[in-house]
Amino acid sequence: MVRPINNWQLQIPVQSKFLLSLIALTLIDIITRLKDLKIAVAQFQPKDGDKDYNLLVIESLTAKAKELGADIISFHELSITAYTFLSKLDRNQLEGMAEDIPKGPSCQKLITLARKYGISILAGLVESENGQLFNSYVCVDDSGVIARYRKIHPFISKYLSPGEEYVTFELKGWKCGILICYDNNVIENVRATTLLGADIIFAPHVTGCTPSPMPGRGYVKDEIWQNRVQDPKALRNEFDGRKGREWLLRWLPARSYDNGVYYVFTNPIGYDGDHLKNGNSMILDPFGDILQEIKSFDDAIEVATLTEDKLKLAGGYRYRNARKPELYGDILTQGHQSRLKPVWMK
């Protein structure tokens, strides 16, 4: 009689064991692999302090993003209230713009939209907490608010308090971070957010077309904007030149390339307060290449697909691994008094 074998594994040939191990590793890789992510960037011309109007535009663009298959849509800085006009508000007026997060009506509206359209939404608003006011940005999905970030370098109003921490969070399996407008100009903020694990950095802005010591910067004349239908080339030349896009491309690709992360840049189009803005909302990959960019003068979106492979293929991933913080850790933590005042606010 043939003796039964209690341990069936003894009967598996070496080649089969290798094949089973390979299959197991492949399954693990499939399970842990990040799914491709479709992100929409938006741009629109907000109305100062008109939350109802701005939220209607946000809903319209969110519906469009869903139609195009996006998983996430990102709007610009303070997209719910508008931004530049805050510089003219006194404390009481600014408090009138502020809301609690997550209980305030604007956050609740965003959550309602996320549930209605089955899409994650990122947008900005003025937050009030414990007597302090913040320039804040939230990410919501059908479960509620999943992330809140407060601008670390606010300057549009003396009544806004600075945020005091970086934020990273999981979104559709990807690790994300947020830096609002000027926060992206301080390169340490970008590196810190990346070192906290961010694969994607959402960068909501209200920027461009303001004076600066850089040659060629400045305001765009109102008549060029008003004549945009009759002469779109003249306006495109202004928006894509040093006053707008050309300035953005001096530093924005470097943030994504140096850190090996996806960058989701959003910016209003048209007037925000009394400042004309060039839009050019775009998504950049870890190589610093532009995947999608909005070139419309109207309220619009563009959608790009993010893939996991670029995160480790890009140079930024290798550069992070090559760091030697023991050489410069003490240098980076030397005492320093932060000073901030944009030239155009003089």
ABEGO torsion letter per residue (X at the ends): XBBBBABAAAABBAAAAAAAAAAAAAAAAAAABBBBBBBBBBBBBBBBGBAAAAAAAAAAAAAAAAAAGBABBBBBBGAAAEAAAAAABBAAAAAAABBBOAABAAAAAAAAAAAAAGBBBBBBBBBBBGGBBBBBBBBBBAAEBABBBBBABBAABAABBBBABBBBBBBGGBBBBBBBEAAAABAAAAAAAAAAGBABBBBBBBBEGBBBABBGBEBBBAAAAAAAAABAAAAAAAAABAABAAAAAAAAAAAAAAAGBBBBBBBBBEBBEABBBAEGBBBBBAAGBBABBBABABBBBBBBBBBAAAAAABAAAAAAAABBAAAAAAAAABBBBBBBBBAAAX
